[in-house]
Amino acid sequence: MRLNGKALGLAMGILYAVCLFITTIWVMAAGGGEHLVMLKRFYIGYSISVPGALLGAVYAFIDGFLGGWLLAFLYNRFDRG
């Protein structure tokens, strides 16, 4: 069975973007958190705010898409079936 890299990348990108957006809004509503602030090191411009959540979702989508595509590529490359 072969995996579709675009489909897996799109699914993982959307999932990761939605999760990061919701988590950022949740932490912002709860008064902030130390762990999400560490994402600033990887996502330039990210902050625990609504604009930061949107920017983080864009970064997360790109990361998720590339990760899903790479996973499908490697799976297809090494699949013996």
PDB file with SEQRES, HELIX, SHEET and CRYST1 records, atoms N, CA, C and O in Angstrom:
SEQRES   1 A   81  MET ARG LEU ASN GLY LYS ALA LEU GLY LEU ALA MET GLY          
SEQRES   2 A   81  ILE LEU TYR ALA VAL CYS LEU PHE ILE THR THR ILE TRP          
SEQRES   3 A   81  VAL MET ALA ALA GLY GLY GLY GLU HIS LEU VAL MET LEU          
SEQRES   4 A   81  LYS ARG PHE TYR ILE GLY TYR SER ILE SER VAL PRO GLY          
SEQRES   5 A   81  ALA LEU LEU GLY ALA VAL TYR ALA PHE ILE ASP GLY PHE          
SEQRES   6 A   81  LEU GLY GLY TRP LEU LEU ALA PHE LEU TYR ASN ARG PHE          
SEQRES   7 A   81  ASP ARG GLY                                                  
HELIX    1 AA1 GLY A    5  ALA A   30  1                                  26    
HELIX    2 AA2 GLU A   34  VAL A   37  1                                   4    
HELIX    3 AA3 MET A   38  ARG A   41  5                                   4    
HELIX    4 AA4 VAL A   50  PHE A   78  1                                  29    
CRYST1    1.000    1.000    1.000  90.00  90.00  90.00 P 1           1          
ATOM      1  N   MET A   1       0.838  -1.178   0.000  1.00  0.00           N  
ATOM      2  CA  MET A   1       0.000   0.000   0.000  1.00  0.00           C  
ATOM      3  C   MET A   1       0.886   1.245   0.000  1.00  0.00           C  
ATOM      4  O   MET A   1       1.827   1.356   0.786  1.00  0.00           O  
ATOM      5  N   ARG A   2       0.573   2.152  -0.873  1.00  0.00           N  
ATOM      6  CA  ARG A   2       1.326   3.397  -0.941  1.00  0.00           C  
ATOM      7  C   ARG A   2       0.532   4.508  -0.270  1.00  0.00           C  
ATOM      8  O   ARG A   2      -0.697   4.542  -0.341  1.00  0.00           O  
ATOM      9  N   LEU A   3       1.250   5.415   0.382  1.00  0.00           N  
ATOM     10  CA  LEU A   3       0.623   6.563   1.021  1.00  0.00           C  
ATOM     11  C   LEU A   3       0.704   7.770   0.090  1.00  0.00           C  
ATOM     12  O   LEU A   3       1.706   7.965  -0.597  1.00  0.00           O  
ATOM     13  N   ASN A   4      -0.341   8.565   0.071  1.00  0.00           N  
ATOM     14  CA  ASN A   4      -0.359   9.797  -0.709  1.00  0.00           C  
ATOM     15  C   ASN A   4       0.279  10.900   0.141  1.00  0.00           C  
ATOM     16  O   ASN A   4      -0.263  11.284   1.177  1.00  0.00           O  
ATOM     17  N   GLY A   5       1.420  11.398  -0.300  1.00  0.00           N  
ATOM     18  CA  GLY A   5       2.160  12.395   0.465  1.00  0.00           C  
ATOM     19  C   GLY A   5       1.409  13.703   0.642  1.00  0.00           C  
ATOM     20  O   GLY A   5       1.450  14.307   1.713  1.00  0.00           O  
ATOM     21  N   LYS A   6       0.722  14.142  -0.410  1.00  0.00           N  
ATOM     22  CA  LYS A   6      -0.029  15.403  -0.321  1.00  0.00           C  
ATOM     23  C   LYS A   6      -1.190  15.280   0.657  1.00  0.00           C  
ATOM     24  O   LYS A   6      -1.442  16.188   1.449  1.00  0.00           O  
ATOM     25  N   ALA A   7      -1.894  14.156   0.597  1.00  0.00           N  
ATOM     26  CA  ALA A   7      -3.051  13.967   1.483  1.00  0.00           C  
ATOM     27  C   ALA A   7      -2.613  13.841   2.940  1.00  0.00           C  
ATOM     28  O   ALA A   7      -3.218  14.449   3.823  1.00  0.00           O  
ATOM     29  N   LEU A   8      -1.572  13.062   3.197  1.00  0.00           N  
ATOM     30  CA  LEU A   8      -1.094  12.915   4.571  1.00  0.00           C  
ATOM     31  C   LEU A   8      -0.519  14.229   5.081  1.00  0.00           C  
ATOM     32  O   LEU A   8      -0.735  14.595   6.237  1.00  0.00           O  
ATOM     33  N   GLY A   9       0.205  14.935   4.234  1.00  0.00           N  
ATOM     34  CA  GLY A   9       0.749  16.229   4.625  1.00  0.00           C  
ATOM     35  C   GLY A   9      -0.346  17.235   4.940  1.00  0.00           C  
ATOM     36  O   GLY A   9      -0.252  17.977   5.918  1.00  0.00           O  
ATOM     37  N   LEU A  10      -1.374  17.260   4.121  1.00  0.00           N  
ATOM     38  CA  LEU A  10      -2.489  18.182   4.347  1.00  0.00           C  
ATOM     39  C   LEU A  10      -3.221  17.837   5.646  1.00  0.00           C  
ATOM     40  O   LEU A  10      -3.551  18.727   6.429  1.00  0.00           O  
ATOM     41  N   ALA A  11      -3.473  16.558   5.870  1.00  0.00           N  
ATOM     42  CA  ALA A  11      -4.165  16.138   7.091  1.00  0.00           C  
ATOM     43  C   ALA A  11      -3.351  16.477   8.330  1.00  0.00           C  
ATOM     44  O   ALA A  11      -3.893  17.005   9.301  1.00  0.00           O  
ATOM     45  N   MET A  12      -2.065  16.182   8.310  1.00  0.00           N  
ATOM     46  CA  MET A  12      -1.230  16.469   9.476  1.00  0.00           C  
ATOM     47  C   MET A  12      -1.047  17.966   9.665  1.00  0.00           C  
ATOM     48  O   MET A  12      -1.014  18.444  10.798  1.00  0.00           O  
ATOM     49  N   GLY A  13      -0.927  18.711   8.576  1.00  0.00           N  
ATOM     50  CA  GLY A  13      -0.780  20.161   8.668  1.00  0.00           C  
ATOM     51  C   GLY A  13      -2.000  20.817   9.287  1.00  0.00           C  
ATOM     52  O   GLY A  13      -1.871  21.676  10.160  1.00  0.00           O  
ATOM     53  N   ILE A  14      -3.186  20.419   8.839  1.00  0.00           N  
ATOM     54  CA  ILE A  14      -4.422  20.982   9.394  1.00  0.00           C  
ATOM     55  C   ILE A  14      -4.563  20.603  10.863  1.00  0.00           C  
ATOM     56  O   ILE A  14      -4.900  21.448  11.692  1.00  0.00           O  
ATOM     57  N   LEU A  15      -4.308  19.350  11.188  1.00  0.00           N  
ATOM     58  CA  LEU A  15      -4.433  18.892  12.571  1.00  0.00           C  
ATOM     59  C   LEU A  15      -3.485  19.655  13.499  1.00  0.00           C  
ATOM     60  O   LEU A  15      -3.897  20.113  14.564  1.00  0.00           O  
ATOM     61  N   TYR A  16      -2.238  19.789  13.102  1.00  0.00           N  
ATOM     62  CA  TYR A  16      -1.256  20.482  13.932  1.00  0.00           C  
ATOM     63  C   TYR A  16      -1.597  21.970  14.058  1.00  0.00           C  
ATOM     64  O   TYR A  16      -1.455  22.547  15.135  1.00  0.00           O  
ATOM     65  N   ALA A  17      -2.042  22.588  12.971  1.00  0.00           N  
ATOM     66  CA  ALA A  17      -2.395  24.013  13.012  1.00  0.00           C  
ATOM     67  C   ALA A  17      -3.578  24.260  13.940  1.00  0.00           C  
ATOM     68  O   ALA A  17      -3.551  25.197  14.737  1.00  0.00           O  
ATOM     69  N   VAL A  18      -4.606  23.439  13.847  1.00  0.00           N  
ATOM     70  CA  VAL A  18      -5.782  23.606  14.706  1.00  0.00           C  
ATOM     71  C   VAL A  18      -5.404  23.374  16.171  1.00  0.00           C  
ATOM     72  O   VAL A  18      -5.833  24.120  17.051  1.00  0.00           O  
ATOM     73  N   CYS A  19      -4.608  22.348  16.425  1.00  0.00           N  
ATOM     74  CA  CYS A  19      -4.197  22.062  17.808  1.00  0.00           C  
ATOM     75  C   CYS A  19      -3.392  23.213  18.402  1.00  0.00           C  
ATOM     76  O   CYS A  19      -3.634  23.604  19.544  1.00  0.00           O  
ATOM     77  N   LEU A  20      -2.445  23.760  17.652  1.00  0.00           N  
ATOM     78  CA  LEU A  20      -1.635  24.858  18.181  1.00  0.00           C  
ATOM     79  C   LEU A  20      -2.480  26.114  18.376  1.00  0.00           C  
ATOM     80  O   LEU A  20      -2.305  26.831  19.362  1.00  0.00           O  
ATOM     81  N   PHE A  21      -3.382  26.380  17.456  1.00  0.00           N  
ATOM     82  CA  PHE A  21      -4.250  27.556  17.591  1.00  0.00           C  
ATOM     83  C   PHE A  21      -5.114  27.446  18.851  1.00  0.00           C  
ATOM     84  O   PHE A  21      -5.174  28.380  19.651  1.00  0.00           O  
ATOM     85  N   ILE A  22      -5.778  26.308  19.021  1.00  0.00           N  
ATOM     86  CA  ILE A  22      -6.644  26.120  20.187  1.00  0.00           C  
ATOM     87  C   ILE A  22      -5.838  26.158  21.484  1.00  0.00           C  
ATOM     88  O   ILE A  22      -6.273  26.746  22.474  1.00  0.00           O  
ATOM     89  N   THR A  23      -4.675  25.535  21.475  1.00  0.00           N  
ATOM     90  CA  THR A  23      -3.840  25.535  22.680  1.00  0.00           C  
ATOM     91  C   THR A  23      -3.393  26.940  23.037  1.00  0.00           C  
ATOM     92  O   THR A  23      -3.392  27.307  24.212  1.00  0.00           O  
ATOM     93  N   THR A  24      -3.016  27.728  22.050  1.00  0.00           N  
ATOM     94  CA  THR A  24      -2.583  29.100  22.313  1.00  0.00           C  
ATOM     95  C   THR A  24      -3.723  29.931  22.888  1.00  0.00           C  
ATOM     96  O   THR A  24      -3.528  30.670  23.853  1.00  0.00           O  
ATOM     97  N   ILE A  25      -4.910  29.816  22.302  1.00  0.00           N  
ATOM     98  CA  ILE A  25      -6.066  30.566  22.809  1.00  0.00           C  
ATOM     99  C   ILE A  25      -6.406  30.111  24.227  1.00  0.00           C  
ATOM    100  O   ILE A  25      -6.733  30.932  25.083  1.00  0.00           O  
ATOM    101  N   TRP A  26      -6.329  28.814  24.472  1.00  0.00           N  
ATOM    102  CA  TRP A  26      -6.642  28.275  25.795  1.00  0.00           C  
ATOM    103  C   TRP A  26      -5.653  28.808  26.839  1.00  0.00           C  
ATOM    104  O   TRP A  26      -6.054  29.235  27.922  1.00  0.00           O  
ATOM    105  N   VAL A  27      -4.370  28.780  26.505  1.00  0.00           N  
ATOM    106  CA  VAL A  27      -3.349  29.276  27.440  1.00  0.00           C  
ATOM    107  C   VAL A  27      -3.507  30.776  27.645  1.00  0.00           C  
ATOM    108  O   VAL A  27      -3.328  31.269  28.759  1.00  0.00           O  
ATOM    109  N   MET A  28      -3.839  31.503  26.591  1.00  0.00           N  
ATOM    110  CA  MET A  28      -4.047  32.946  26.711  1.00  0.00           C  
ATOM    111  C   MET A  28      -5.223  33.232  27.645  1.00  0.00           C  
ATOM    112  O   MET A  28      -5.149  34.141  28.472  1.00  0.00           O  
ATOM    113  N   ALA A  29      -6.303  32.468  27.519  1.00  0.00           N  
ATOM    114  CA  ALA A  29      -7.476  32.663  28.377  1.00  0.00           C  
ATOM    115  C   ALA A  29      -7.181  32.293  29.831  1.00  0.00           C  
ATOM    116  O   ALA A  29      -7.778  32.849  30.753  1.00  0.00           O  
ATOM    117  N   ALA A  30      -6.260  31.357  30.026  1.00  0.00           N  
ATOM    118  CA  ALA A  30      -5.919  30.921  31.382  1.00  0.00           C  
ATOM    119  C   ALA A  30      -4.884  31.827  32.038  1.00  0.00           C  
ATOM    120  O   ALA A  30      -4.585  31.664  33.221  1.00  0.00           O  
ATOM    121  N   GLY A  31      -4.345  32.761  31.304  1.00  0.00           N  
ATOM    122  CA  GLY A  31      -3.404  33.704  31.896  1.00  0.00           C  
ATOM    123  C   GLY A  31      -1.957  33.526  31.492  1.00  0.00           C  
ATOM    124  O   GLY A  31      -1.073  34.116  32.115  1.00  0.00           O  
ATOM    125  N   GLY A  32      -1.690  32.747  30.488  1.00  0.00           N  
ATOM    126  CA  GLY A  32      -0.316  32.594  30.004  1.00  0.00           C  
ATOM    127  C   GLY A  32       0.326  31.318  30.503  1.00  0.00           C  
ATOM    128  O   GLY A  32      -0.139  30.698  31.459  1.00  0.00           O  
ATOM    129  N   GLY A  33       1.385  30.946  29.849  1.00  0.00           N  
ATOM    130  CA  GLY A  33       2.101  29.740  30.230  1.00  0.00           C  
ATOM    131  C   GLY A  33       3.538  29.803  29.772  1.00  0.00           C  
ATOM    132  O   GLY A  33       3.864  30.454  28.779  1.00  0.00           O  
ATOM    133  N   GLU A  34       4.385  29.124  30.503  1.00  0.00           N  
ATOM    134  CA  GLU A  34       5.810  29.175  30.201  1.00  0.00           C  
ATOM    135  C   GLU A  34       6.196  28.275  29.034  1.00  0.00           C  
ATOM    136  O   GLU A  34       7.129  28.588  28.294  1.00  0.00           O  
ATOM    137  N   HIS A  35       5.496  27.172  28.865  1.00  0.00           N  
ATOM    138  CA  HIS A  35       5.932  26.192  27.876  1.00  0.00           C  
ATOM    139  C   HIS A  35       5.689  26.649  26.444  1.00  0.00           C  
ATOM    140  O   HIS A  35       6.529  26.414  25.576  1.00  0.00           O  
ATOM    141  N   LEU A  36       4.570  27.290  26.181  1.00  0.00           N  
ATOM    142  CA  LEU A  36       4.306  27.746  24.816  1.00  0.00           C  
ATOM    143  C   LEU A  36       5.207  28.910  24.421  1.00  0.00           C  
ATOM    144  O   LEU A  36       5.464  29.117  23.235  1.00  0.00           O  
ATOM    145  N   VAL A  37       5.684  29.667  25.393  1.00  0.00           N  
ATOM    146  CA  VAL A  37       6.569  30.791  25.089  1.00  0.00           C  
ATOM    147  C   VAL A  37       7.855  30.280  24.438  1.00  0.00           C  
ATOM    148  O   VAL A  37       8.505  31.004  23.683  1.00  0.00           O  
ATOM    149  N   MET A  38       8.215  29.042  24.733  1.00  0.00           N  
ATOM    150  CA  MET A  38       9.435  28.470  24.157  1.00  0.00           C  
ATOM    151  C   MET A  38       9.322  28.290  22.645  1.00  0.00           C  
ATOM    152  O   MET A  38      10.339  28.119  21.972  1.00  0.00           O  
ATOM    153  N   LEU A  39       8.100  28.325  22.098  1.00  0.00           N  
ATOM    154  CA  LEU A  39       7.930  28.208  20.656  1.00  0.00           C  
ATOM    155  C   LEU A  39       8.502  29.419  19.916  1.00  0.00           C  
ATOM    156  O   LEU A  39       8.746  29.353  18.711  1.00  0.00           O  
ATOM    157  N   LYS A  40       8.716  30.526  20.635  1.00  0.00           N  
ATOM    158  CA  LYS A  40       9.315  31.714  20.007  1.00  0.00           C  
ATOM    159  C   LYS A  40      10.674  31.398  19.394  1.00  0.00           C  
ATOM    160  O   LYS A  40      11.087  32.031  18.423  1.00  0.00           O  
ATOM    161  N   ARG A  41      11.365  30.418  19.965  1.00  0.00           N  
ATOM    162  CA  ARG A  41      12.683  30.050  19.439  1.00  0.00           C  
ATOM    163  C   ARG A  41      12.590  29.468  18.041  1.00  0.00           C  
ATOM    164  O   ARG A  41      13.507  29.631  17.236  1.00  0.00           O  
ATOM    165  N   PHE A  42      11.480  28.784  17.746  1.00  0.00           N  
ATOM    166  CA  PHE A  42      11.331  28.126  16.456  1.00  0.00           C  
ATOM    167  C   PHE A  42      10.436  28.893  15.497  1.00  0.00           C  
ATOM    168  O   PHE A  42      10.672  28.895  14.289  1.00  0.00           O  
ATOM    169  N   TYR A  43       9.416  29.542  16.029  1.00  0.00           N  
ATOM    170  CA  TYR A  43       8.453  30.275  15.215  1.00  0.00           C  
ATOM    171  C   TYR A  43       8.649  31.770  15.440  1.00  0.00           C  
ATOM    172  O   TYR A  43       8.180  32.315  16.439  1.00  0.00           O  
ATOM    173  N   ILE A  44       9.325  32.419  14.538  1.00  0.00           N  
ATOM    174  CA  ILE A  44       9.640  33.844  14.654  1.00  0.00           C  
ATOM    175  C   ILE A  44       8.336  34.648  14.638  1.00  0.00           C  
ATOM    176  O   ILE A  44       7.526  34.508  13.723  1.00  0.00           O  
ATOM    177  N   GLY A  45       8.147  35.474  15.637  1.00  0.00           N  
ATOM    178  CA  GLY A  45       6.957  36.309  15.731  1.00  0.00           C  
ATOM    179  C   GLY A  45       5.827  35.696  16.533  1.00  0.00           C  
ATOM    180  O   GLY A  45       4.813  36.354  16.766  1.00  0.00           O  
ATOM    181  N   TYR A  46       5.976  34.453  16.961  1.00  0.00           N  
ATOM    182  CA  TYR A  46       4.925  33.791  17.739  1.00  0.00           C  
ATOM    183  C   TYR A  46       4.830  34.411  19.128  1.00  0.00           C  
ATOM    184  O   TYR A  46       5.840  34.740  19.750  1.00  0.00           O  
ATOM    185  N   SER A  47       3.608  34.562  19.598  1.00  0.00           N  
ATOM    186  CA  SER A  47       3.372  35.028  20.963  1.00  0.00           C  
ATOM    187  C   SER A  47       2.041  34.466  21.423  1.00  0.00           C  
ATOM    188  O   SER A  47       1.244  33.989  20.616  1.00  0.00           O  
ATOM    189  N   ILE A  48       1.808  34.523  22.707  1.00  0.00           N  
ATOM    190  CA  ILE A  48       0.544  34.035  23.252  1.00  0.00           C  
ATOM    191  C   ILE A  48      -0.463  35.178  23.155  1.00  0.00           C  
ATOM    192  O   ILE A  48      -0.701  35.910  24.116  1.00  0.00           O  
ATOM    193  N   SER A  49      -1.040  35.305  21.972  1.00  0.00           N  
ATOM    194  CA  SER A  49      -2.050  36.315  21.664  1.00  0.00           C  
ATOM    195  C   SER A  49      -2.823  35.805  20.448  1.00  0.00           C  
ATOM    196  O   SER A  49      -2.454  34.787  19.862  1.00  0.00           O  
ATOM    197  N   VAL A  50      -3.875  36.497  20.073  1.00  0.00           N  
ATOM    198  CA  VAL A  50      -4.653  36.063  18.910  1.00  0.00           C  
ATOM    199  C   VAL A  50      -3.818  36.150  17.622  1.00  0.00           C  
ATOM    200  O   VAL A  50      -3.812  35.194  16.846  1.00  0.00           O  
ATOM    201  N   PRO A  51      -3.112  37.269  17.369  1.00  0.00           N  
ATOM    202  CA  PRO A  51      -2.260  37.278  16.173  1.00  0.00           C  
ATOM    203  C   PRO A  51      -1.147  36.222  16.240  1.00  0.00           C  
ATOM    204  O   PRO A  51      -0.786  35.619  15.230  1.00  0.00           O  
ATOM    205  N   GLY A  52      -0.617  36.014  17.438  1.00  0.00           N  
ATOM    206  CA  GLY A  52       0.402  34.980  17.607  1.00  0.00           C  
ATOM    207  C   GLY A  52      -0.150  33.594  17.346  1.00  0.00           C  
ATOM    208  O   GLY A  52       0.536  32.738  16.786  1.00  0.00           O  
ATOM    209  N   ALA A  53      -1.400  33.370  17.756  1.00  0.00           N  
ATOM    210  CA  ALA A  53      -2.046  32.076  17.501  1.00  0.00           C  
ATOM    211  C   ALA A  53      -2.234  31.848  16.004  1.00  0.00           C  
ATOM    212  O   ALA A  53      -2.035  30.737  15.511  1.00  0.00           O  
ATOM    213  N   LEU A  54      -2.618  32.902  15.283  1.00  0.00           N  
ATOM    214  CA  LEU A  54      -2.784  32.773  13.826  1.00  0.00           C  
ATOM    215  C   LEU A  54      -1.448  32.522  13.141  1.00  0.00           C  
ATOM    216  O   LEU A  54      -1.349  31.666  12.261  1.00  0.00           O  
ATOM    217  N   LEU A  55      -0.428  33.257  13.538  1.00  0.00           N  
ATOM    218  CA  LEU A  55       0.893  33.054  12.954  1.00  0.00           C  
ATOM    219  C   LEU A  55       1.436  31.675  13.308  1.00  0.00           C  
ATOM    220  O   LEU A  55       2.027  30.998  12.466  1.00  0.00           O  
ATOM    221  N   GLY A  56       1.236  31.263  14.550  1.00  0.00           N  
ATOM    222  CA  GLY A  56       1.659  29.933  14.970  1.00  0.00           C  
ATOM    223  C   GLY A  56       0.944  28.845  14.192  1.00  0.00           C  
ATOM    224  O   GLY A  56       1.540  27.815  13.876  1.00  0.00           O  
ATOM    225  N   ALA A  57      -0.339  29.062  13.878  1.00  0.00           N  
ATOM    226  CA  ALA A  57      -1.093  28.079  13.095  1.00  0.00           C  
ATOM    227  C   ALA A  57      -0.517  27.952  11.686  1.00  0.00           C  
ATOM    228  O   ALA A  57      -0.474  26.856  11.129  1.00  0.00           O  
ATOM    229  N   VAL A  58      -0.078  29.065  11.113  1.00  0.00           N  
ATOM    230  CA  VAL A  58       0.542  29.008   9.785  1.00  0.00           C  
ATOM    231  C   VAL A  58       1.846  28.217   9.848  1.00  0.00           C  
ATOM    232  O   VAL A  58       2.086  27.333   9.025  1.00  0.00           O  
ATOM    233  N   TYR A  59       2.685  28.540  10.831  1.00  0.00           N  
ATOM    234  CA  TYR A  59       3.930  27.790  11.007  1.00  0.00           C  
ATOM    235  C   TYR A  59       3.644  26.303  11.262  1.00  0.00           C  
ATOM    236  O   TYR A  59       4.315  25.434  10.707  1.00  0.00           O  
ATOM    237  N   ALA A  60       2.649  26.020  12.100  1.00  0.00           N  
ATOM    238  CA  ALA A  60       2.317  24.639  12.434  1.00  0.00           C  
ATOM    239  C   ALA A  60       1.815  23.888  11.203  1.00  0.00           C  
ATOM    240  O   ALA A  60       2.134  22.713  11.021  1.00  0.00           O  
ATOM    241  N   PHE A  61       1.033  24.558  10.359  1.00  0.00           N  
ATOM    242  CA  PHE A  61       0.569  23.909   9.137  1.00  0.00           C  
ATOM    243  C   PHE A  61       1.746  23.533   8.249  1.00  0.00           C  
ATOM    244  O   PHE A  61       1.793  22.428   7.708  1.00  0.00           O  
ATOM    245  N   ILE A  62       2.683  24.439   8.101  1.00  0.00           N  
ATOM    246  CA  ILE A  62       3.856  24.156   7.264  1.00  0.00           C  
ATOM    247  C   ILE A  62       4.655  22.999   7.848  1.00  0.00           C  
ATOM    248  O   ILE A  62       5.059  22.095   7.116  1.00  0.00           O  
ATOM    249  N   ASP A  63       4.887  23.017   9.155  1.00  0.00           N  
ATOM    250  CA  ASP A  63       5.612  21.922   9.799  1.00  0.00           C  
ATOM    251  C   ASP A  63       4.872  20.598   9.654  1.00  0.00           C  
ATOM    252  O   ASP A  63       5.475  19.577   9.324  1.00  0.00           O  
ATOM    253  N   GLY A  64       3.570  20.619   9.899  1.00  0.00           N  
ATOM    254  CA  GLY A  64       2.776  19.400   9.796  1.00  0.00           C  
ATOM    255  C   GLY A  64       2.730  18.864   8.387  1.00  0.00           C  
ATOM    256  O   GLY A  64       2.822  17.655   8.175  1.00  0.00           O  
ATOM    257  N   PHE A  65       2.586  19.762   7.409  1.00  0.00           N  
ATOM    258  CA  PHE A  65       2.558  19.327   6.010  1.00  0.00           C  
ATOM    259  C   PHE A  65       3.880  18.687   5.623  1.00  0.00           C  
ATOM    260  O   PHE A  65       3.905  17.605   5.036  1.00  0.00           O  
ATOM    261  N   LEU A  66       4.976  19.353   5.951  1.00  0.00           N  
ATOM    262  CA  LEU A  66       6.287  18.797   5.599  1.00  0.00           C  
ATOM    263  C   LEU A  66       6.552  17.481   6.326  1.00  0.00           C  
ATOM    264  O   LEU A  66       7.107  16.548   5.744  1.00  0.00           O  
ATOM    265  N   GLY A  67       6.159  17.406   7.585  1.00  0.00           N  
ATOM    266  CA  GLY A  67       6.335  16.168   8.341  1.00  0.00           C  
ATOM    267  C   GLY A  67       5.506  15.024   7.769  1.00  0.00           C  
ATOM    268  O   GLY A  67       6.005  13.906   7.643  1.00  0.00           O  
ATOM    269  N   GLY A  68       4.258  15.286   7.424  1.00  0.00           N  
ATOM    270  CA  GLY A  68       3.398  14.268   6.831  1.00  0.00           C  
ATOM    271  C   GLY A  68       3.889  13.824   5.470  1.00  0.00           C  
ATOM    272  O   GLY A  68       3.887  12.633   5.158  1.00  0.00           O  
ATOM    273  N   TRP A  69       4.311  14.788   4.655  1.00  0.00           N  
ATOM    274  CA  TRP A  69       4.835  14.446   3.336  1.00  0.00           C  
ATOM    275  C   TRP A  69       6.104  13.601   3.466  1.00  0.00           C  
ATOM    276  O   TRP A  69       6.281  12.623   2.740  1.00  0.00           O  
ATOM    277  N   LEU A  70       6.976  13.981   4.384  1.00  0.00           N  
ATOM    278  CA  LEU A  70       8.214  13.226   4.588  1.00  0.00           C  
ATOM    279  C   LEU A  70       7.929  11.823   5.108  1.00  0.00           C  
ATOM    280  O   LEU A  70       8.568  10.861   4.682  1.00  0.00           O  
ATOM    281  N   LEU A  71       6.983  11.703   6.016  1.00  0.00           N  
ATOM    282  CA  LEU A  71       6.609  10.395   6.527  1.00  0.00           C  
ATOM    283  C   LEU A  71       6.091   9.505   5.405  1.00  0.00           C  
ATOM    284  O   LEU A  71       6.482   8.341   5.313  1.00  0.00           O  
ATOM    285  N   ALA A  72       5.216  10.034   4.551  1.00  0.00           N  
ATOM    286  CA  ALA A  72       4.688   9.259   3.426  1.00  0.00           C  
ATOM    287  C   ALA A  72       5.804   8.902   2.449  1.00  0.00           C  
ATOM    288  O   ALA A  72       5.853   7.781   1.943  1.00  0.00           O  
ATOM    289  N   PHE A  73       6.688   9.840   2.186  1.00  0.00           N  
ATOM    290  CA  PHE A  73       7.803   9.583   1.270  1.00  0.00           C  
ATOM    291  C   PHE A  73       8.676   8.445   1.787  1.00  0.00           C  
ATOM    292  O   PHE A  73       9.008   7.523   1.043  1.00  0.00           O  
ATOM    293  N   LEU A  74       9.044   8.513   3.056  1.00  0.00           N  
ATOM    294  CA  LEU A  74       9.895   7.470   3.631  1.00  0.00           C  
ATOM    295  C   LEU A  74       9.169   6.133   3.704  1.00  0.00           C  
ATOM    296  O   LEU A  74       9.772   5.090   3.452  1.00  0.00           O  
ATOM    297  N   TYR A  75       7.894   6.149   4.041  1.00  0.00           N  
ATOM    298  CA  TYR A  75       7.127   4.909   4.082  1.00  0.00           C  
ATOM    299  C   TYR A  75       7.103   4.271   2.700  1.00  0.00           C  
ATOM    300  O   TYR A  75       7.368   3.078   2.556  1.00  0.00           O  
ATOM    301  N   ASN A  76       6.784   5.071   1.680  1.00  0.00           N  
ATOM    302  CA  ASN A  76       6.721   4.536   0.315  1.00  0.00           C  
ATOM    303  C   ASN A  76       8.092   4.057  -0.163  1.00  0.00           C  
ATOM    304  O   ASN A  76       8.197   3.081  -0.907  1.00  0.00           O  
ATOM    305  N   ARG A  77       9.114   4.742   0.263  1.00  0.00           N  
ATOM    306  CA  ARG A  77      10.476   4.395  -0.165  1.00  0.00           C  
ATOM    307  C   ARG A  77      10.915   3.041   0.387  1.00  0.00           C  
ATOM    308  O   ARG A  77      11.560   2.258  -0.309  1.00  0.00           O  
ATOM    309  N   PHE A  78      10.555   2.771   1.663  1.00  0.00           N  
ATOM    310  CA  PHE A  78      11.026   1.562   2.302  1.00  0.00           C  
ATOM    311  C   PHE A  78       9.978   0.456   2.383  1.00  0.00           C  
ATOM    312  O   PHE A  78      10.240  -0.599   2.961  1.00  0.00           O  
ATOM    313  N   ASP A  79       8.807   0.679   1.819  1.00  0.00           N  
ATOM    314  CA  ASP A  79       7.759  -0.346   1.826  1.00  0.00           C  
ATOM    315  C   ASP A  79       8.161  -1.483   0.904  1.00  0.00           C  
ATOM    316  O   ASP A  79       8.541  -1.257  -0.245  1.00  0.00           O  
ATOM    317  N   ARG A  80       8.078  -2.687   1.403  1.00  0.00           N  
ATOM    318  CA  ARG A  80       8.465  -3.854   0.608  1.00  0.00           C  
ATOM    319  C   ARG A  80       7.253  -4.533  -0.020  1.00  0.00           C  
ATOM    320  O   ARG A  80       7.401  -5.558  -0.686  1.00  0.00           O  
ATOM    321  N   GLY A  81       6.064  -3.984   0.180  1.00  0.00           N  
ATOM    322  CA  GLY A  81       4.847  -4.611  -0.337  1.00  0.00           C  
ATOM    323  C   GLY A  81       4.540  -4.167  -1.670  1.00  0.00           C  
ATOM    324  O   GLY A  81       3.545  -4.600  -2.251  1.00  0.00           O  
TER     325      GLY A  81                                                      
END                                                                             
